[in-house]
Amino acid sequence: MSDIIIREALTEDAPLIIKHSKIAFSESNNLLSTPEEFTITVEDEIHWLNENKSKNNLVLVAVKGHNVIGMLNAQRGSRKRVQHICHFGISIQESYCNRGIGKRMIEILLNWAKEDSSIEKVSLEVFSHNERAIHLYQKLGFNIEGKKEKHIKFEDGSYSDEYIMGNFVK
């Protein structure tokens, strides 16, 4: 993993983030968006990155050479009663999975959340069939807090439950 750099995303990463997202969405049935739904432009992505920065959210990228191969975004609760929670999503291109990239990105997120005076809990949602991710999340201190039955419906008519997981950092 020494040739992979994990850092905060920059606006100039926008085209590379879009390229990564298109690859990740086409490779996996573990992500909510489908490839055909992902129609973000570079301008949209730059706006999204700037908006997240202005809200003091965290957007990380994993970079290998001149390519983004992974991404994590954590957003703070926007309403008063959930401002103590941040919610995150992560995607890593399949050929880079099982190399510790996701673990390292989540560790950076957890440290960021611990250092933030307002964040007490980090949460996520994960498809119940994504055993590899669930194992990692549990290893990093997340617990399953609930289940949404048949929450995801795939193109072939099959369903997946979705777990809600959380980790209290304070």
VENPEZI-V969835 format. One record per pair of residues at least 12 apart in sequence whose ideal C-beta (glycine too) atoms are under 10 Angstrom apart, sorted by the first residue. I is the first residue (numbers start at 1). J is the second residue. If there is no record, write none. Layout:
# VENPEZI-V969835
i = [I I]
j = [J J]
This chain:
# VENPEZI-V969835
i = [1 1 1 1 1 1 1 1 3 3 3 4 4 4 4 4 4 4 4 4 4 4 5 5 5 5 5 6 6 6 6 6 6 6 6 6 6 6 7 7 7 7 7 8 8 8 8 8 8 8 8 8 9 9 9 9 9 9 9 9 9 9 9 9 9 9 10 10 10 10 10 11 11 11 11 11 11 11 11 12 12 13 13 13 13 13 13 13 13 14 14 14 14 14 14 14 14 14 14 14 14 15 15 15 15 15 16 16 16 16 16 16 16 16 17 17 17 17 17 17 17 17 17 17 17 17 18 18 18 18 18 18 18 18 19 19 19 20 20 20 20 20 20 20 20 20 20 20 21 21 21 21 21 21 21 21 21 22 22 22 23 23 23 23 23 23 23 23 24 24 24 24 24 24 24 24 24 24 25 25 25 26 26 26 27 27 27 27 27 27 28 28 28 28 28 28 28 29 29 29 29 29 29 29 29 29 30 30 30 30 30 30 30 30 30 30 31 31 31 31 31 32 32 32 32 32 33 33 34 34 48 49 51 52 52 52 52 55 55 55 56 56 56 56 57 57 57 57 57 57 57 57 57 58 58 58 58 58 58 58 58 58 58 58 58 58 58 59 59 59 59 59 59 60 60 60 60 60 60 60 60 60 60 60 61 61 62 62 62 62 62 62 62 62 62 62 64 64 64 67 67 68 68 69 69 69 69 69 69 69 69 69 70 70 70 70 70 70 70 70 70 70 70 71 71 71 71 71 71 72 72 72 72 72 72 72 72 72 72 72 72 73 73 73 73 73 73 73 74 74 74 74 74 74 74 74 74 74 74 74 74 74 74 74 75 75 75 76 76 76 76 77 77 77 77 82 82 83 83 83 84 84 84 84 84 84 84 85 85 85 85 85 85 85 85 85 86 86 86 86 86 86 86 86 86 86 86 86 87 87 87 87 87 87 87 88 88 88 88 88 88 88 88 88 89 89 89 90 90 90 90 90 90 90 90 90 92 92 97 97 98 98 100 102 102 102 102 102 103 103 103 103 106 106 106 106 106 106 106 106 106 107 109 109 109 109 109 110 110 110 110 110 110 111 112 113 113 113 113 114 114 115 116 116 117 118 119 119 120 120 120 121 121 121 121 121 121 122 122 122 122 122 122 122 122 122 123 123 123 123 123 123 123 124 124 124 124 124 124 124 125 125 125 125 125 125 125 125 126 126 126 126 126 126 126 126 127 127 127 127 127 127 127 128 128 128 128 128 128 128 128 128 128 128 129 129 129 129 129 129 130 130 130 133 133 134 134 137 137 137 137 138 138 140 140 141 141 141 141 141 142 142 142 142 142 142 143 143 143 143 143 143 144 144 144 144 145 145 145 145 145 146 146 146 146 146 147 147 147 147 148 148 148 148 148 149 149 150 151 151]
j = [62 64 96 99 100 101 103 104 63 64 65 62 63 64 65 69 70 96 99 100 101 104 61 62 63 64 65 60 61 62 63 70 72 101 104 105 107 108 60 61 62 63 108 49 52 53 58 59 60 61 108 112 45 48 49 52 53 58 59 60 61 63 68 71 72 73 46 49 53 59 61 42 45 46 47 48 49 50 53 46 49 45 46 49 59 61 63 68 71 40 41 42 43 44 45 46 47 48 49 50 68 41 42 45 46 68 45 61 63 66 67 68 69 71 40 42 45 46 48 49 59 61 68 71 73 91 38 39 40 41 42 44 45 68 67 68 69 61 62 63 67 68 69 70 71 91 92 93 33 35 38 40 45 68 71 91 93 35 38 40 35 67 68 69 91 93 94 95 38 68 69 70 71 90 91 92 93 94 37 38 91 38 93 94 91 92 93 94 95 97 91 92 93 94 97 127 130 127 129 130 152 154 155 156 158 160 91 94 126 127 129 130 132 133 152 160 89 90 91 127 130 89 125 127 152 162 89 91 154 155 73 73 75 73 74 75 76 75 76 78 75 76 116 118 73 74 75 76 78 86 87 88 112 72 73 74 75 76 86 88 105 108 109 112 113 116 119 71 72 73 74 75 88 72 73 74 88 90 104 105 106 108 109 112 73 105 90 91 92 93 96 99 101 102 104 105 93 96 101 93 96 91 93 91 92 93 94 95 96 97 99 101 90 91 92 93 96 97 99 101 102 104 105 89 90 91 92 93 105 88 89 90 91 92 101 102 104 105 106 108 109 86 87 88 89 90 91 109 86 87 88 89 90 105 106 108 109 110 112 113 119 122 123 124 87 88 89 113 116 118 119 118 119 121 123 121 123 118 119 120 116 118 119 120 121 168 170 113 118 119 120 121 122 123 166 168 109 112 113 116 118 119 120 121 122 123 124 169 121 122 123 124 125 164 166 105 106 109 110 113 122 123 124 125 124 125 126 102 105 106 109 124 126 133 136 137 105 133 132 133 132 136 136 132 133 136 137 140 136 137 139 140 122 124 136 137 139 140 141 142 167 140 122 124 140 167 169 122 140 141 142 167 169 169 169 167 168 169 170 169 170 169 169 170 170 170 169 170 168 169 170 145 166 167 168 169 170 137 140 141 142 165 166 167 168 169 142 145 164 165 166 167 168 137 142 163 164 165 166 167 146 148 151 152 162 163 164 165 142 144 160 161 162 163 164 165 151 152 154 160 161 162 163 144 147 148 149 151 152 159 160 161 162 163 152 158 159 160 161 162 160 162 163 163 165 163 165 163 165 166 167 165 167 165 167 165 166 167 168 169 163 164 165 166 167 168 163 164 165 166 167 168 163 164 165 166 163 164 165 166 167 162 163 164 165 166 161 162 163 164 160 161 162 163 164 161 162 162 163 164]
